[in-house]
Amino acid sequence: MKSFFSYTALFIVLAVSIFSCKKDDNDGATTGTPVIKYVRITDPKAADSLVVGAFMGSLVAIVGENLQSTKELWFNDQKATLSPTYITNKTILVNVPSTVPSQVTDKIRFVFTDGSELLYDFKVNVPAPLLNSIDCEYVPDGGVVQLEGDFFFEPKVFFTDNLAAEIVSISKTALSVKVPAGAKPGPITIQTNFGKVKSRFLFRDNRNILLNYDGQNHETWTAPITAANADPSMLGCDGSYVLFKHNSNGAWQWTNELTMQYWAPRGRGRVPVATGSLNDLTLKFECNVPQEWKDVRMEMFFGPFAEDHGRDAAGTAMARWKPWKNGPFKTNGWVTISIPLTEFKYGKDDSDTDEIGTRKIENLSNLTNVTFMLFGPAAGTNPIKVAIDNIRIVQN
């Protein structure tokens, strides 16, 4: 997609050269009635392309006759910025305004120094909205979700069954909306006057939930399950959650409170954690980190059908989650974390500085158990408080 900002001065010079926009001998005055012949793209690779519309911010060349006395140029109801350097009797170089029109006429309006005007058919193309991400997929009714994307021009937001949401705040690239009462799992739709988009992610994604701590639980002697309202500083996003909590955590400390193990023989039985191609699957979960997490990675891996963690099993491929890698990690409430299964690529003895890894998941159908644990090298000892909920593996 082309940029919606102005081209560089060098590119303008190239465009001027392409369209022979040099001053005519009689540039001082218009010698006849203004006429518009066509509009061209200024990209040298598409210099022969005539257009009847362009995106906001695009640089175009208007070609005609007797254009030297143009003093104003309007695209719909938005006034363009004109530079006398790029106005001749035969050509005008101008950027389409980057502001969304309030009144759409699909016309360019030329205003000349003698007060006369000229209209020319031309559409300003405003992109349909883009919806890239949501801060947290699990938010209760009445809570606020943050949506990231682009081209949010006077949008309307709908949850499943066309349930409208109240917009709390808005910018071109970000939306805050209140979750409506009765919201159900499913995609979120954003609609503007210029199109609509449905999210690839699902709000309250309930596909292939492995652990939710409200009935689908892990081994009780590892990290404890915490009731949703047990801690006012981190109320649950979807019922109970598992809490990794300890006053200190140092290098290579295998601590029960900082380990979460699910053994399928005591759970849902010999059911694989997921099916499909690794390239199409992502591990997701909600996470709340109310105090700074500074050190010690969280290892995540899947094991075969047995009452055992599986970390030492031959070929075990693990992910190493280190959200503090570029500085202490802390969240402002619950957020959704996504880790592609292709990131499960480390063996237990791989160097901590190895970014490539020596393993990969070979056969998902043999993997039924799930382990999350804080374990690894550390620069120091620091307290840990990390809450997790709704562990699932879903299609990208």
C-alpha positions as CSV (number, residue, x, y, z in Angstrom):
1,M,0.0,0.0,0.0
2,K,1.4,3.4,-0.9
3,S,2.2,6.0,1.8
4,F,-0.5,8.5,2.7
5,F,2.1,11.1,3.3
6,S,3.7,13.5,0.8
7,Y,6.5,12.3,-1.4
8,T,9.9,13.6,-0.9
9,A,11.2,16.7,-2.6
10,L,13.4,14.6,-4.8
11,F,10.4,12.6,-6.0
12,I,8.6,15.8,-6.8
13,V,11.5,16.9,-8.9
14,L,11.4,13.6,-10.7
15,A,7.7,14.0,-11.3
16,V,8.1,17.5,-12.6
17,S,10.7,16.2,-15.0
18,I,8.4,13.4,-16.2
19,F,5.5,15.7,-16.9
20,S,7.6,18.5,-18.4
21,C,6.3,21.0,-15.9
22,K,8.6,23.8,-16.8
23,K,7.4,27.4,-17.0
24,D,5.9,28.5,-20.3
25,D,7.1,31.7,-21.9
26,N,3.7,33.3,-21.1
27,D,3.4,32.0,-17.5
28,G,2.6,35.5,-16.2
29,A,-1.0,35.3,-17.2
30,T,-3.7,32.9,-18.4
31,T,-4.2,33.2,-22.1
32,G,-7.6,31.5,-22.4
33,T,-10.3,29.4,-20.7
34,P,-8.9,26.9,-18.2
35,V,-9.4,23.3,-19.4
36,I,-8.6,20.0,-17.6
37,K,-7.5,17.1,-19.9
38,Y,-6.6,14.4,-17.4
39,V,-5.0,13.5,-14.0
40,R,-1.8,11.4,-13.8
41,I,0.1,9.5,-11.2
42,T,3.5,11.0,-10.5
43,D,5.2,7.7,-9.8
44,P,7.8,7.2,-12.6
45,K,7.0,3.5,-12.7
46,A,3.4,4.4,-13.6
47,A,3.9,7.6,-15.4
48,D,1.5,6.6,-18.2
49,S,-1.4,5.9,-15.8
50,L,-4.3,8.2,-16.0
51,V,-6.5,8.2,-12.9
52,V,-10.0,9.2,-11.9
53,G,-9.3,9.0,-8.2
54,A,-6.4,8.7,-5.7
55,F,-5.8,8.0,-2.0
56,M,-5.5,10.8,0.5
57,G,-2.0,12.2,0.6
58,S,-1.1,11.0,-2.9
59,L,0.8,13.3,-5.2
60,V,-0.9,13.8,-8.6
61,A,-0.3,15.8,-11.7
62,I,-3.3,17.7,-13.2
63,V,-2.7,18.3,-16.9
64,G,-4.7,20.8,-19.0
65,E,-4.4,24.3,-20.4
66,N,-4.5,27.8,-19.0
67,L,-4.1,26.7,-15.4
68,Q,-1.6,29.3,-14.3
69,S,-4.1,31.5,-12.5
70,T,-5.3,28.7,-10.2
71,K,-5.3,30.2,-6.6
72,E,-7.3,27.5,-4.8
73,L,-7.9,23.8,-5.3
74,W,-10.5,21.8,-3.4
75,F,-10.9,18.0,-3.3
76,N,-14.5,17.6,-2.1
77,D,-14.7,20.1,0.8
78,Q,-11.0,19.9,1.7
79,K,-8.6,22.6,0.5
80,A,-5.3,21.4,-1.0
81,T,-2.0,23.1,-0.3
82,L,-0.7,24.7,-3.5
83,S,2.9,25.7,-4.3
84,P,3.4,28.4,-7.0
85,T,6.6,26.5,-8.0
86,Y,4.5,23.6,-9.2
87,I,1.7,25.5,-11.1
88,T,2.1,26.2,-14.8
89,N,-0.3,26.9,-17.6
90,K,-0.3,23.3,-18.5
91,T,0.3,21.3,-15.2
92,I,-0.4,21.5,-11.5
93,L,1.4,19.1,-9.1
94,V,-0.5,18.7,-5.8
95,N,-1.0,16.4,-2.9
96,V,-4.6,15.1,-2.3
97,P,-5.6,16.4,1.2
98,S,-5.0,13.9,4.0
99,T,-8.2,14.9,5.9
100,V,-11.3,12.9,5.5
101,P,-14.0,14.9,3.7
102,S,-17.2,15.8,5.5
103,Q,-19.1,16.4,2.3
104,V,-18.3,14.1,-0.6
105,T,-18.8,15.6,-4.0
106,D,-16.4,13.5,-6.0
107,K,-15.1,16.7,-7.6
108,I,-12.0,18.8,-7.8
109,R,-13.0,22.5,-7.6
110,F,-10.6,25.0,-9.2
111,V,-10.8,28.6,-8.1
112,F,-9.0,31.2,-10.3
113,T,-7.8,34.7,-9.6
114,D,-10.6,36.2,-11.6
115,G,-13.2,34.5,-9.4
116,S,-14.2,31.9,-11.9
117,E,-14.4,28.2,-11.0
118,L,-14.1,24.9,-12.7
119,L,-15.3,21.4,-11.5
120,Y,-13.6,18.2,-12.5
121,D,-14.8,14.6,-11.7
122,F,-12.3,13.0,-9.3
123,K,-12.7,10.6,-6.3
124,V,-10.7,10.8,-3.1
125,N,-10.2,7.2,-2.1
126,V,-10.5,6.7,1.7
127,P,-9.3,3.3,2.9
128,A,-11.6,0.9,4.6
129,P,-10.7,0.4,8.3
130,L,-8.0,-2.0,9.3
131,L,-8.2,-4.0,12.6
132,N,-4.9,-5.5,13.7
133,S,-5.1,-6.4,17.3
134,I,-6.9,-6.2,20.7
135,D,-5.2,-5.7,24.0
136,C,-7.2,-8.4,25.8
137,E,-9.6,-10.9,24.3
138,Y,-11.3,-11.6,27.6
139,V,-13.0,-8.5,29.1
140,P,-16.2,-8.6,31.1
141,D,-19.4,-6.8,30.1
142,G,-19.0,-3.1,30.8
143,G,-15.2,-3.3,30.6
144,V,-13.1,-1.4,28.1
145,V,-11.1,-3.1,25.3
146,Q,-8.4,-1.4,23.3
147,L,-8.4,-2.0,19.5
148,E,-5.4,-1.1,17.3
149,G,-5.5,-0.6,13.5
150,D,-5.9,2.3,11.1
151,F,-8.4,4.5,9.3
152,F,-10.9,4.6,12.2
153,F,-12.9,7.5,10.6
154,E,-16.2,7.9,12.5
155,P,-16.4,4.2,13.1
156,K,-19.2,2.0,14.5
157,V,-18.1,-1.1,16.4
158,F,-20.2,-4.3,16.7
159,F,-19.7,-7.5,18.6
160,T,-21.4,-10.9,17.7
161,D,-25.0,-10.7,16.6
162,N,-24.6,-7.1,15.5
163,L,-24.4,-5.9,19.2
164,A,-23.3,-2.3,19.1
165,A,-20.5,-1.0,21.4
166,E,-20.1,2.4,23.0
167,I,-16.9,4.2,21.8
168,V,-15.0,5.6,24.8
169,S,-12.1,7.2,22.9
170,I,-10.9,7.3,19.3
171,S,-8.0,8.2,17.1
172,K,-7.0,7.3,13.5
173,T,-5.2,4.2,14.7
174,A,-6.7,3.3,18.1
175,L,-10.2,2.8,19.6
176,S,-11.4,2.2,23.1
177,V,-14.8,0.7,23.3
178,K,-17.0,-0.5,26.2
179,V,-18.0,-4.2,26.0
180,P,-21.8,-4.2,25.6
181,A,-24.0,-6.3,28.0
182,G,-24.6,-9.7,26.7
183,A,-21.5,-9.8,24.5
184,K,-20.8,-13.3,23.1
185,P,-17.6,-15.0,21.8
186,G,-16.8,-14.1,18.2
187,P,-15.2,-11.5,15.9
188,I,-15.5,-7.8,16.3
189,T,-16.6,-5.7,13.3
190,I,-15.6,-2.1,12.7
191,Q,-17.6,-0.1,10.1
192,T,-17.1,3.3,8.6
193,N,-18.5,5.2,5.6
194,F,-15.7,3.8,3.6
195,G,-16.0,0.0,4.3
196,K,-15.9,-2.5,7.2
197,V,-13.6,-5.1,8.6
198,K,-14.1,-8.2,10.7
199,S,-11.4,-9.2,13.1
200,R,-9.3,-12.3,12.6
201,F,-9.1,-12.8,16.3
202,L,-12.1,-13.8,18.4
203,F,-13.4,-11.8,21.4
204,R,-13.5,-14.3,24.3
205,D,-12.0,-16.9,22.1
206,N,-13.3,-20.2,23.4
207,R,-11.7,-22.6,20.9
208,N,-9.6,-25.4,22.2
209,I,-9.3,-24.3,25.8
210,L,-6.8,-26.5,27.5
211,L,-6.9,-24.9,31.0
212,N,-9.3,-22.3,32.3
213,Y,-9.0,-22.9,36.1
214,D,-12.8,-23.0,36.4
215,G,-13.0,-26.8,36.0
216,Q,-10.2,-27.4,33.5
217,N,-7.4,-27.5,36.1
218,H,-3.8,-28.5,36.5
219,E,-1.9,-30.4,39.3
220,T,-2.9,-29.0,42.6
221,W,0.6,-29.1,44.2
222,T,1.9,-26.6,41.6
223,A,1.0,-22.9,41.2
224,P,-2.2,-22.3,43.0
225,I,-5.6,-21.4,41.5
226,T,-6.8,-18.0,42.7
227,A,-10.5,-17.0,42.8
228,A,-11.4,-14.1,40.6
229,N,-12.1,-11.7,43.4
230,A,-9.3,-12.8,45.8
231,D,-6.9,-10.1,45.0
232,P,-8.3,-6.5,44.4
233,S,-5.1,-5.5,42.6
234,M,-5.7,-8.1,39.9
235,L,-9.3,-9.2,39.6
236,G,-9.9,-12.1,37.3
237,C,-10.7,-11.5,33.6
238,D,-12.7,-14.7,33.3
239,G,-13.2,-16.3,36.6
240,S,-10.4,-18.0,38.5
241,Y,-6.8,-18.0,37.3
242,V,-3.4,-19.6,38.1
243,L,-1.0,-17.4,40.0
244,F,2.8,-17.7,39.8
245,K,3.9,-16.0,43.0
246,H,7.0,-16.0,45.1
247,N,9.0,-13.5,47.2
248,S,12.1,-14.4,45.3
249,N,13.2,-16.2,42.2
250,G,16.9,-16.9,41.3
251,A,18.8,-18.9,38.8
252,W,17.7,-22.4,38.1
253,Q,15.2,-22.6,41.0
254,W,12.6,-25.3,40.4
255,T,9.8,-23.9,42.7
256,N,6.4,-25.5,42.9
257,E,4.7,-22.1,43.2
258,L,6.3,-21.0,40.0
259,T,5.5,-24.2,38.0
260,M,2.1,-25.1,36.4
261,Q,1.8,-28.7,35.3
262,Y,-1.2,-30.3,33.6
263,W,-1.2,-34.1,33.3
264,A,-3.7,-35.4,30.8
265,P,-4.2,-38.9,32.5
266,R,-5.8,-36.9,35.4
267,G,-7.5,-34.5,33.1
268,R,-9.2,-34.8,29.7
269,G,-7.4,-38.0,28.7
270,R,-5.4,-38.9,25.6
271,V,-6.4,-35.8,23.6
272,P,-3.7,-33.9,21.7
273,V,-3.2,-30.3,22.7
274,A,-3.9,-29.3,19.1
275,T,-4.2,-30.6,15.6
276,G,-3.0,-29.0,12.4
277,S,0.2,-27.5,11.0
278,L,2.6,-25.7,13.4
279,N,2.7,-22.8,11.0
280,D,-1.0,-22.2,11.4
281,L,-1.3,-22.5,15.2
282,T,-0.7,-20.1,18.1
283,L,-0.6,-20.6,21.8
284,K,-2.7,-17.9,23.5
285,F,-3.5,-17.0,27.1
286,E,-4.5,-14.0,29.2
287,C,-1.8,-12.6,31.5
288,N,-1.7,-10.0,34.3
289,V,1.6,-8.8,35.8
290,P,0.9,-6.2,38.4
291,Q,4.5,-5.7,39.5
292,E,7.7,-5.6,37.5
293,W,9.0,-8.9,36.2
294,K,12.7,-8.4,35.6
295,D,14.4,-11.7,35.2
296,V,14.1,-15.5,34.8
297,R,12.3,-16.8,31.7
298,M,9.1,-18.7,31.6
299,E,9.5,-22.1,29.8
300,M,6.5,-23.6,28.1
301,F,6.3,-27.1,26.6
302,F,4.0,-30.0,25.9
303,G,4.6,-33.5,26.9
304,P,3.4,-37.1,26.1
305,F,0.6,-38.8,27.8
306,A,2.1,-39.6,31.2
307,E,2.1,-38.4,34.8
308,D,5.4,-36.5,34.3
309,H,6.4,-33.0,33.3
310,G,8.3,-34.2,30.2
311,R,11.0,-31.6,30.3
312,D,13.7,-34.3,30.1
313,A,11.9,-36.3,27.5
314,A,13.9,-36.8,24.3
315,G,13.1,-34.2,21.7
316,T,11.0,-31.9,23.9
317,A,10.7,-28.5,22.3
318,M,10.0,-25.5,24.5
319,A,9.3,-21.8,24.1
320,R,11.1,-19.3,26.2
321,W,9.0,-16.4,27.1
322,K,11.1,-13.4,28.2
323,P,8.8,-10.3,28.0
324,W,11.3,-8.4,30.2
325,K,14.1,-8.8,27.6
326,N,14.1,-5.1,26.7
327,G,13.3,-3.9,30.2
328,P,11.1,-4.8,33.2
329,F,7.7,-6.1,32.2
330,K,4.5,-5.0,33.8
331,T,0.9,-4.9,32.5
332,N,-1.9,-2.5,33.2
333,G,-4.4,-5.2,33.9
334,W,-5.1,-8.3,31.7
335,V,-3.6,-8.6,28.3
336,T,-3.7,-11.4,25.7
337,I,-0.4,-13.0,24.9
338,S,0.2,-14.9,21.6
339,I,3.2,-17.3,20.9
340,P,3.3,-19.1,17.6
341,L,4.0,-22.8,17.9
342,T,6.9,-22.3,15.6
343,E,8.6,-20.5,18.6
344,F,8.7,-23.9,20.4
345,K,12.2,-24.5,19.2
346,Y,14.6,-24.8,22.2
347,G,16.0,-27.9,23.8
348,K,16.5,-27.9,27.6
349,D,20.3,-27.6,27.2
350,D,20.3,-24.9,24.5
351,S,22.3,-21.8,25.4
352,D,20.3,-18.9,26.8
353,T,21.7,-16.7,24.2
354,D,20.7,-19.0,21.3
355,E,18.0,-17.4,19.3
356,I,17.7,-20.2,16.7
357,G,17.2,-23.3,18.8
358,T,17.9,-26.9,18.1
359,R,14.4,-28.4,18.4
360,K,10.9,-28.2,16.9
361,I,7.6,-29.9,17.7
362,E,7.7,-33.1,15.6
363,N,4.3,-34.6,16.2
364,L,1.5,-32.7,18.0
365,S,-0.7,-35.8,18.0
366,N,1.6,-37.4,20.7
367,L,1.5,-34.4,23.0
368,T,-1.2,-34.1,25.7
369,N,0.4,-32.5,28.7
370,V,1.2,-28.8,29.4
371,T,3.8,-27.2,31.5
372,F,4.6,-23.5,32.3
373,M,7.5,-22.9,34.6
374,L,9.8,-20.0,35.6
375,F,13.2,-21.6,35.2
376,G,16.5,-20.6,33.9
377,P,19.5,-18.2,34.4
378,A,19.1,-15.0,36.4
379,A,21.1,-11.9,36.9
380,G,19.7,-11.5,40.4
381,T,16.9,-12.5,42.7
382,N,13.5,-10.8,42.3
383,P,9.9,-11.3,43.4
384,I,7.4,-12.8,41.0
385,K,3.7,-12.2,40.6
386,V,2.3,-13.4,37.2
387,A,-1.4,-14.4,36.7
388,I,-2.4,-16.5,33.7
389,D,-5.8,-17.7,32.4
390,N,-7.5,-19.4,29.4
391,I,-4.5,-21.4,28.0
392,R,-5.5,-22.4,24.4
393,I,-4.0,-23.3,21.1
394,V,-5.9,-21.8,18.1
395,Q,-5.6,-21.2,14.4
396,N,-3.8,-18.0,13.4
